[in-house]
Amino acid sequence: MAGLSWLAPTLLHETSPMNSEPANTAHEPSRGIDPDLIAGVIIVLGAGALLTRTSDMPGMTALLPVTMLSALILLGVLLIGRCVLRRRRQTVAAIKVFDNAKRFIGIVASIAIYVAAVALLGFYTSTAVMIPVVAWCFGYRNLKGVLLADLIFTGGIAIIFVLLMGQELPTEFFLR
């Protein structure tokens, strides 16, 4: 009987005449692979692969990529750890991988368009265009806020990379 102790709260919850709430699914183990686990593994593997490419870079040039990729690896490991803990506690109900497939495809497409735009138009132009477009797509409609965020982000990147680090980002199409 001790092996079925996990079942007692569920049975009491479902059969209680005073309780009209649906059955508690928080104690059901999940079926299949947790999407967070997949994401964590992909993040760790991708960031690790990119981290190996920073070994030929000069010290100051490699500082930012190494820091960011190391942080991504750490966050990926934390994501994997969280999934393992959830599975051990068996407190995970079935998780939907995609709440909105169109939104996911839109995000992937916008990343691909941004990467292509950086190569074709230059970093600053594509970033200055992409920030308001993405903000608009996610429902942020305050034009002053979007333009201010765009100016701060793009200007901050320019200050950090060009002035402080002396690094050139992909040249703008009108300066080539």
C-alpha positions in Angstrom: 0.0 0.0 0.0 2.9 2.3 0.6 3.9 2.2 -3.1 0.5 3.7 -4.0 0.8 6.7 -1.6 1.1 9.1 -4.6 -2.4 7.9 -5.8 -4.3 8.8 -2.6 -4.3 12.6 -2.9 -5.4 12.2 -6.5 -8.2 9.8 -5.7 -9.4 12.0 -2.7 -9.3 15.1 -4.9 -11.4 13.4 -7.7 -14.0 11.7 -5.6 -14.7 14.5 -3.1 -18.4 15.6 -3.6 -17.6 19.0 -2.1 -15.0 19.7 -4.8 -16.1 20.6 -8.3 -12.6 21.4 -9.6 -11.1 19.3 -12.3 -8.7 16.5 -11.3 -5.3 17.6 -10.1 -2.8 16.8 -12.9 0.2 18.3 -11.1 1.2 14.9 -9.8 1.1 13.1 -13.1 4.5 12.4 -14.7 5.0 13.9 -18.1 4.9 11.8 -21.2 7.7 12.2 -23.8 10.7 14.5 -23.7 10.4 17.9 -22.1 10.8 20.7 -24.6 12.9 22.6 -22.1 15.3 19.7 -22.0 15.6 19.7 -25.8 16.2 23.5 -25.8 18.8 23.2 -23.0 20.7 20.5 -24.8 20.6 22.5 -28.1 21.8 25.7 -26.4 24.7 23.9 -24.6 25.8 22.1 -27.8 25.4 25.2 -30.0 27.1 27.6 -27.7 29.9 25.0 -27.0 30.5 24.6 -30.7 30.7 28.3 -31.2 32.9 28.7 -28.2 35.5 26.5 -29.9 35.7 29.0 -32.8 36.8 31.8 -30.5 40.2 30.3 -29.9 41.7 32.0 -33.0 40.4 35.5 -32.0 42.6 38.1 -30.4 42.1 38.5 -26.7 39.9 41.7 -26.6 37.9 40.6 -29.6 37.1 37.2 -28.1 36.2 38.7 -24.7 32.5 39.4 -25.5 31.8 36.2 -27.5 33.4 34.0 -24.8 31.5 35.7 -22.0 28.2 35.5 -23.8 28.7 31.9 -25.0 29.8 30.8 -21.5 26.7 32.5 -20.0 24.6 30.6 -22.6 26.2 27.3 -21.6 25.5 28.0 -17.9 21.9 28.9 -18.6 21.5 25.8 -20.8 22.8 23.6 -18.0 20.5 25.3 -15.5 17.6 24.6 -17.9 18.6 21.0 -18.1 18.9 20.8 -14.3 15.5 22.3 -13.8 14.0 19.6 -16.2 15.7 16.8 -14.3 14.5 18.1 -10.9 10.9 18.4 -12.3 11.0 14.9 -13.6 12.4 13.6 -10.3 9.6 15.3 -8.3 7.1 14.1 -10.9 5.3 17.4 -10.8 5.0 18.0 -14.5 1.9 17.6 -16.5 2.0 17.1 -20.2 3.7 20.1 -21.8 2.7 21.5 -25.2 5.8 22.1 -27.3 4.2 24.9 -29.4 1.3 27.0 -28.1 1.3 28.8 -31.5 3.2 27.3 -34.4 2.7 30.4 -36.6 4.4 32.6 -33.9 7.3 30.1 -33.6 7.8 30.1 -37.4 7.6 33.9 -37.5 10.3 34.1 -34.8 12.6 31.7 -36.7 12.0 33.5 -40.0 12.7 36.9 -38.4 16.0 35.6 -37.1 16.9 34.3 -40.5 15.9 37.6 -42.2 17.9 39.6 -39.6 21.1 37.5 -40.2 20.7 38.0 -44.0 20.0 41.7 -43.6 23.2 42.2 -41.5 25.2 40.7 -44.4 23.3 42.7 -47.1 22.5 46.0 -45.4 25.0 46.2 -42.5 24.7 45.8 -38.8 23.4 49.2 -37.8 20.8 49.5 -40.6 19.3 46.1 -40.1 19.3 46.4 -36.3 17.6 49.9 -36.5 14.9 48.4 -38.7 14.5 45.1 -36.9 14.0 46.3 -33.4 10.8 48.3 -34.2 9.5 45.6 -36.5 9.9 42.9 -33.8 8.4 45.1 -31.1 5.4 45.8 -33.3 4.9 42.1 -34.1 4.9 41.3 -30.3 2.2 43.9 -29.7 4.2 46.9 -28.4 2.6 50.0 -30.0 4.2 52.9 -28.2 6.1 54.6 -31.0 8.2 56.8 -28.7 9.2 53.9 -26.6 10.1 51.7 -29.6 12.2 54.5 -31.1 13.9 55.3 -27.8 14.7 51.6 -27.2 16.0 51.4 -30.8 18.2 54.5 -30.4 19.6 53.3 -27.0 20.3 49.8 -28.2 21.8 50.6 -31.5 23.8 53.6 -30.1 24.9 51.5 -27.1 26.2 48.8 -29.4 28.1 51.4 -31.5 29.6 52.9 -28.4 30.7 49.6 -27.0 32.1 48.1 -30.1 33.4 51.0 -32.1 34.5 53.5 -29.4 35.4 51.3 -26.5 36.6 48.1 -28.2 37.7 49.5 -31.5 35.9 46.8 -33.4 34.2 47.2 -36.8 30.8 45.6 -37.3 29.6 44.7 -40.9 29.8 47.8 -43.0 26.6 49.6 -44.0 25.5 49.2 -47.6 25.7 52.9 -48.3 29.3 53.1 -47.1 30.7 50.3 -49.2 
